[in-house]
Amino acid sequence: MEFLRLPALGGFINSFLSFFVKKEEVKVMATKLYVGGLPYSTQEDALKELFAQAGNVVSAVIIMDKMSGRSKGFGFVEMSSQDEASKAISMFNEQEFEGRKLTVNEARPMEARPPRTGGNDRGGYSGGGRREY
């Protein structure tokens, strides 16, 4: 990516700006897998053990509900190579695990969601304010 070149400061500005801007952005997320349809009782060790059949597992995480502390029924497994990730997808996608059918595919970046509001807005008269008599 080239920037405006100024005679005196052009080289400096171009170098400075290129430090913050990547010249090429390569997206490789193929080694991280989404695993859905997990039984709520599944532990991370069991998930890691299952996917170890396809190759070296870098990490295995089950997503937990913040309020209840219970599993949300999905997680992420990171394999050490693209080949192992592809093998895991072909081995486990649409297969049964502890009585439930798994969905296994390449993880995608989390999409931006609109900010959540406080949740206290119940509508109606809000009260408050001081009355003058």
N, C-alpha and C positions, 0 to 999 in steps of 0.2 A: 504494500500500500504506500503510495507516494503522497507526500504532502507539499504544500506550496513552498517553493524554495525562494528564500530572500537572500540577496547577495552577501550581507554581512553575517546574518544569523541563520541562514538557511540550513546549513549542515547541522548546526547545533539543535535547531528546532525539530528538524526531521529525525535526528537521532533520538531526541528526547521523546517525541510523540510515538515513534516506532517502538520504544521501550514498553509503552503501555498498550499498544495495539498489536495483536497477533497477526502475523502476515498470512498464515494459513491456519484455519481452524479445522481440526480433524475430529470427527465424531466417531468414537469407538466405544460402544457400551455393550458390545455383544457378549462379554463375559459375565455380566450381571443378569440374573434371571429372575423373573417374577414367578412365584409359585402360589397359585390360588386354589381354593377348595380344600385347604388343610383342615383336618379335624381340630376342634378347639382344644383338645387334650394334647396335641403334638408339642413336644419340647424341641428346642433348637438342636440339641445333641442328636435326636432321632432324625431330624431333617438333614443334618450334616452327614450322618451315617448313610442315609438313603442315597444322597447325591454323590457320595464317595464312590459308589459303584460305577459312576460315569467318569471319574477322574479326581484330580486334586481339588478339594474345596477350600477356597481362601477364607470365606466367611458364610455364615448362615444366620439369618435374623428373622424372627417371627414378630410381626407387628402386634402390639398390645394396645387395648383400649385404655386410655388414660384414667377414665373414671372408675371402671370396674376392675381393671388389672387383668382382664381376661383376653385371650387371643382373639384377634379379629378374623382369623381363618385364612390369612395370607401372609406371605413373607418373601424374602429375597435371598437368593443363594448366588455367591460369586465364585465362578470357576477360574482356574489359573490360565486357561487358554481358550481361544475361539473354538477349537476342535472339541474340547471337552464340553463346552457349553452347548454346542450343536448336538453332541452325543447325548447329553442329559435331556435336551428337549425331545429328541426322538425316543429316548427310553421311557420318559415319565409323563409326557403330555397325554392326556386322555386316559391315563392308567389309574387303577384303583389303589388307594393307600389308606389302610385302616378304615375301610368301608366307605370312603368318599373318592370321587373322581377328581384327579388333579388337573389343573390348567397350568402348563409351564410354557413360557415364552420369554423372548428378550425383554428386559426391563426398559421402559421408556422414561425419559426425564419427567419429573413431576410437573404437571401443568399449573400455571399460576391461577390461583383462585381469588375471587373478590374478598376483600377483608370482611371479617365477621363483625357484627355489631355486638354491643354488650348484652343484648337479650333482655334488658329491663323495660323496654318500651312495650307496655301493655295497652297503650292507647287510652282514650278517655281523659277525664279531667285529672290533671296532675296534682291538684291541691297546691299547697305551698302559698307563699305570699302572705303578707301581713294585712289584716283588715283594719281599716280605720273606722272608728265609731264616732 
